């Protein structure tokens, strides 16, 4: 996973840059199910959790890992998942759900005298 660590740092840096340039009013969340060898589930769960915006919500003894990725754009989520996929230990990663929300702009108020 040493190559993965370099990719991991690059993905976190890129996500930070993407979030700074993305519209502040957009919020994306996507969930995934990954399959890994059962003996590596704990280590790979920690690996996924180490990515900014990622959270493992559960895993099974059979090797399934359920996690979400939160970011300011679909592109940022795709970059993170692509970096996670580069880890040879994962057998597969499948998307389950993707949602994005846009926050309404704050109303402009003017004072009337």
Secondary structure, DSSP 8 states (H G I E B T S, - for coil): -HHHHHHHHHHHHHHHHHHHHS-TTEEEEEEEEEEE-GGGHHHHHHHHHTSTTEEEEEE-TTSEEEEEEEESSHHHHHHHHHHHHT-TTEEEEEEEEEEEEE-----------
